[in-house]
């Protein structure tokens, strides 16, 4: 079931040269692509040096974790911003507009190109090992891109918008399977709305949806994106996130309110779960994970530079194994290092130290 005990969520800190190039209007698309190529080749070498056996391109060709969708469709107003109450350790909540992942739907969406074919093609040629491609959940976009007063002309409801996105994500998953990609990860921050009371209130009061019905629809939509596409030798996973921007988050709470329904009804092979801090709750909800599914424990923080204690990591894996058999577990950071282009507040060397720690502990526990 689990082929890689040392895993990672996918995004990596963008090198300074790439950051500068993306902000420079004088850099042509061909020049930017060449800079991306060099950065990805270096990242692949660093992943191999760290001991990882699953490779990503760090999402270096994206402005943010879901910009592959935004860049592949027409119908979005690119000028929109998403206001979000972010939190960070030791500070009060602040609002931040994340332009790189924002936009309002103002017309019926129309796909103009595939989401990740260019990423997959380069990785297949250069990775030297198993490849992970990340895709945003279809559920991401109605929550942030359907805006009252702007979007009704295209889609009367968020639900109408959601079910127009599902075929696009499904087609990309199917194409990646045909491309020979053996690990496809869906990134799904929206499920955190249902574990945090303030966001459940937002779903009800601001989105005008019953939280229980919205959760059911979210599961149906993600299942529709992968229905009939699971293959022997191919892992389809979902990463459940509580927000990740500049080392901040927006949702808190354990998996308890959604665990039984989500773990049993969502038809994926692996759940990548955030467990790096107290805001994630305990391991008890893992008792609902069926025996034919696995869990990647996100015990190592991608938000702070401090390295976790190896002894504590081993103890926490042992504790989790009381609820899920050890052979159905793996280890990773809790999230990516750069869900948005700006990245979290670590250095690249601190990032690679975290990934080496993942490999070190995985080798000790599952040797």
C-alpha positions in Angstrom: 0.0 0.0 0.0 2.7 2.5 1.0 5.8 2.4 -1.2 7.6 5.4 0.3 7.9 5.8 4.0 9.7 9.1 3.7 7.3 11.4 1.9 6.9 15.2 1.3 3.9 17.3 0.4 5.5 18.7 -2.8 6.2 22.4 -2.8 9.7 23.7 -2.1 11.1 27.1 -1.4 11.8 29.0 -4.6 15.5 29.9 -5.2 16.2 33.6 -5.2 17.0 33.6 -9.0 13.5 32.2 -9.7 11.8 34.6 -7.4 13.5 37.6 -9.1 12.7 36.3 -12.6 9.0 35.9 -11.8 8.8 39.5 -10.6 10.7 40.9 -13.6 8.5 42.0 -16.5 11.6 42.0 -18.8 12.1 38.2 -18.4 10.5 36.5 -21.4 8.5 33.2 -21.1 11.4 31.3 -22.7 13.9 32.8 -20.3 11.7 32.0 -17.3 11.2 28.4 -18.4 15.0 28.0 -18.7 15.4 29.4 -15.1 12.7 27.0 -13.9 14.4 24.1 -15.6 17.7 24.8 -13.8 16.0 25.3 -10.5 14.1 22.0 -10.8 17.2 20.0 -11.8 18.9 21.3 -8.7 15.9 20.5 -6.5 15.8 17.0 -7.9 19.5 16.5 -7.1 18.9 17.9 -3.6 16.0 15.5 -3.0 18.1 12.6 -4.1 21.0 13.7 -1.8 18.5 14.0 1.1 17.6 10.3 0.6 14.1 10.8 -0.8 12.8 8.3 -3.3 9.7 10.3 -4.4 10.4 13.4 -6.5 8.5 16.6 -7.2 9.5 19.8 -9.1 8.8 21.8 -6.0 5.9 23.4 -7.9 8.5 25.8 -9.3 6.5 26.4 -12.4 3.5 27.7 -10.4 2.8 31.0 -8.7 1.0 29.0 -6.0 -0.2 25.5 -5.3 -3.3 25.9 -7.3 -2.2 28.3 -10.1 -2.0 25.4 -12.5 -5.8 25.5 -12.6 -6.0 29.3 -12.8 -3.5 29.2 -15.7 -5.4 26.6 -17.6 -8.9 28.1 -17.8 -10.7 31.2 -19.0 -13.5 32.8 -17.1 -11.7 34.1 -14.0 -11.1 37.7 -13.2 -7.4 37.8 -12.3 -7.7 41.1 -10.3 -9.5 39.5 -7.3 -7.9 39.0 -3.9 -8.7 36.6 -1.1 -8.8 38.1 2.4 -7.8 35.6 5.0 -7.3 35.8 8.7 -4.0 34.1 9.1 -2.3 33.1 12.3 1.3 32.5 13.3 3.1 31.5 16.4 3.2 34.2 19.0 1.3 36.8 16.9 -2.2 38.1 16.5 -4.3 37.2 13.5 -3.7 39.4 10.5 -5.4 39.7 7.1 -3.5 39.0 4.0 -4.5 39.1 0.3 -2.9 36.3 -1.7 -3.1 37.5 -5.2 -1.3 34.6 -6.8 -4.1 32.1 -5.9 -7.0 34.4 -6.2 -9.6 35.6 -8.8 -13.3 35.7 -9.2 -15.3 33.5 -11.7 -17.2 35.9 -13.9 -17.9 33.7 -17.0 -18.4 30.0 -17.6 -15.0 28.5 -17.3 -13.4 27.0 -20.4 -10.3 24.9 -20.3 -7.6 26.1 -22.6 -4.8 23.6 -21.8 -3.9 20.8 -19.5 -2.8 21.6 -16.0 0.3 19.6 -15.4 1.4 17.9 -18.7 4.5 20.1 -19.0 5.5 19.4 -15.4 5.1 15.7 -15.8 7.0 15.5 -19.0 10.1 17.3 -17.6 10.0 15.2 -14.4 9.7 11.9 -16.4 12.8 12.8 -18.3 14.9 14.0 -15.4 13.7 12.6 -12.0 15.4 9.3 -11.9 12.7 7.9 -9.7 9.0 7.9 -8.8 7.3 11.2 -9.4 4.6 12.9 -7.4 2.3 15.4 -9.2 0.1 17.7 -7.1 -3.3 19.0 -8.1 -5.7 21.3 -6.3 -9.0 19.9 -5.2 -12.1 21.0 -7.2 -13.5 22.1 -3.9 -10.9 24.9 -3.5 -12.3 27.2 -6.1 -16.0 27.7 -5.2 -14.9 28.6 -1.7 -12.7 31.5 -2.8 -13.5 32.3 -6.5 -17.3 32.5 -6.4 -18.1 36.0 -5.2 -21.5 37.4 -4.5 -22.3 40.2 -6.9 -19.8 39.1 -9.5 -20.2 35.4 -10.1 -24.0 34.8 -10.4 -24.0 35.8 -14.0 -21.8 32.7 -14.7 -23.0 30.3 -12.0 -26.1 30.9 -9.9 -24.5 29.0 -7.0 -21.2 27.8 -5.7 -22.4 24.2 -6.3 -23.0 25.0 -10.0 -19.4 26.2 -10.2 -18.0 23.2 -8.4 -19.5 20.7 -10.8 -18.2 22.5 -13.8 -14.6 22.2 -12.3 -14.9 18.5 -11.5 -14.5 17.3 -15.2 -11.4 19.4 -15.6 -9.6 17.9 -12.5 -10.9 14.4 -13.4 -9.5 14.7 -16.9 -6.1 15.8 -15.6 -5.9 12.9 -13.1 -6.8 10.5 -16.0 -4.2 12.0 -18.2 -1.5 11.8 -15.6 -2.3 8.1 -15.0 -1.9 7.6 -18.8 1.3 9.5 -18.7 2.7 6.9 -16.3 2.7 9.1 -13.1 2.5 6.8 -10.2 1.7 9.2 -7.3 -1.0 11.9 -7.7 -1.8 14.1 -4.7 -4.9 16.2 -4.4 -4.3 19.3 -2.1 -7.5 20.0 -0.2 -7.4 22.9 2.4 -11.2 23.2 2.3 -11.9 20.3 4.6 -10.4 22.4 7.4 -13.6 24.4 7.2 -15.4 21.5 8.9 -13.0 21.0 11.8 -12.9 24.6 13.0 -16.0 26.1 14.5 -15.4 29.6 13.2 -15.1 28.3 9.6 -18.2 26.1 10.1 -19.9 29.4 10.9 -18.4 30.9 7.8 -19.8 28.1 5.6 -23.3 28.6 7.1 -23.4 32.4 7.4 -21.2 33.7 4.6 -21.4 30.8 2.0 -25.1 30.1 2.8 -24.6 26.4 3.0 -25.4 23.8 5.7 -21.9 22.5 6.8 -23.0 18.9 6.9 -24.4 19.1 3.4 -21.4 21.0 2.2 -19.1 18.3 3.5 -21.1 15.6 1.8 -20.9 17.5 -1.5 -17.2 18.1 -1.1 -16.6 14.3 -0.7 -18.8 13.5 -3.7 -16.9 16.0 -5.8 -13.4 14.7 -4.9 -14.6 11.1 -5.4 -16.0 12.1 -8.8 -12.5 13.4 -9.8 -10.9 10.0 -9.3 -13.8 7.6 -9.9 -12.6 4.7 -12.0 -9.1 6.0 -12.3 -7.3 4.0 -9.5 -4.9 1.6 -11.0 -2.5 -1.0 -9.6 0.8 0.6 -8.9 -0.7 4.1 -8.9 -1.2 6.0 -5.6 -3.9 8.6 -5.3 -3.6 10.6 -2.2 -5.2 13.7 -0.6 -3.4 16.2 1.6 -5.6 17.9 4.3 -4.3 21.4 5.1 -5.2 24.0 7.6 -3.6 26.9 5.6 0.0 27.5 4.7 1.2 31.0 3.7 4.4 32.6 5.0 4.5 30.2 8.0 0.9 31.0 8.9 -2.3 29.1 9.0 -6.0 30.0 9.2 -7.8 26.9 10.7 -7.4 24.9 13.9 -8.9 21.8 15.3 -8.6 18.0 15.4 -10.1 15.7 12.7 -12.8 14.4 15.1 -15.8 16.1 13.4 -15.1 14.7 10.0 -12.9 11.6 10.6 -15.4 8.7 10.4 -17.2 10.1 7.3 -14.1 11.4 5.5 -11.8 8.4 6.1 -14.4 5.9 5.1 -16.1 7.7 2.2 -13.3 9.4 0.4 -11.9 6.9 -2.1 -8.2 7.6 -2.0 -5.3 5.4 -1.1 -3.5 7.7 1.3 -4.3 10.6 3.6 -1.5 13.1 4.2 -2.5 14.6 7.6 -1.1 17.6 9.5 0.0 16.6 13.0 2.9 18.9 13.7 1.3 21.0 16.4 -1.4 20.9 19.1 -3.8 22.7 16.8 -4.2 19.3 14.9 -5.6 17.5 17.9 -4.8 13.9 18.8 -4.4 10.6 16.9 -7.7 9.1 18.2 -9.6 9.9 15.0 -7.3 7.7 13.1 -9.2 4.7 14.4 -11.7 5.3 11.6 -9.1 4.8 8.9 -10.0 1.6 7.0 -7.4 -1.1 6.8 -7.1 -0.7 3.0 -6.0 2.9 3.3 -2.8 4.5 4.6 -1.8 7.6 6.5 1.2 9.9 6.0 1.9 11.5 9.3 2.8 15.2 8.9 4.8 15.4 12.1 7.6 17.7 11.0 6.8 21.4 10.6 7.4 23.2 7.3 6.6 26.5 9.0 9.4 26.8 11.6 13.1 26.3 11.3 13.6 24.4 14.6 14.3 20.7 14.0 12.1 18.3 15.8 13.5 15.8 18.3 14.1 12.4 16.7 13.1 10.7 20.0 9.8 12.6 20.1 9.1 11.8 16.4 9.6 8.1 17.0 7.3 8.2 20.1 4.6 10.0 18.1 4.8 7.4 15.3 4.5 4.7 17.9 1.5 6.5 19.4 -0.2 6.8 16.0 0.4 3.1 15.4 -2.1 2.3 18.2 -4.8 3.4 15.8 -3.3 2.6 12.4 -1.0 -0.4 11.8 2.6 0.7 11.5 2.8 -0.9 8.0 0.0 1.6 6.9 1.9 4.7 8.1 4.6 6.9 6.6 6.2 10.2 7.6 6.4 13.7 6.0 6.4 17.4 6.8 2.8 18.5 7.6 2.6 20.7 4.5 4.7 22.1 1.6 7.4 24.7 2.2 6.0 27.1 -0.3 2.2 26.8 -1.0 2.6 30.3 -2.3 5.5 31.6 -4.3 6.8 33.6 -1.4 7.3 30.5 0.7 7.5 29.9 4.5 9.9 31.6 6.8 12.8 29.1 6.6 16.0 29.1 4.6 16.6 26.6 1.9 19.2 24.8 4.0 16.7 24.6 6.9 14.2 23.1 4.5 16.7 20.4 3.4 17.6 19.6 7.0 13.9 19.0 7.6 13.7 16.6 4.6 16.8 14.8 5.7 15.2 14.3 9.1 12.1 12.8 7.5 14.4 10.2 5.7 16.4 9.5 8.8 13.4 8.8 11.0 11.7 6.7 8.3 14.7 4.5 7.9 14.9 4.0 11.6 11.2 3.1 12.1 10.6 1.1 8.9 14.0 -0.5 8.2 
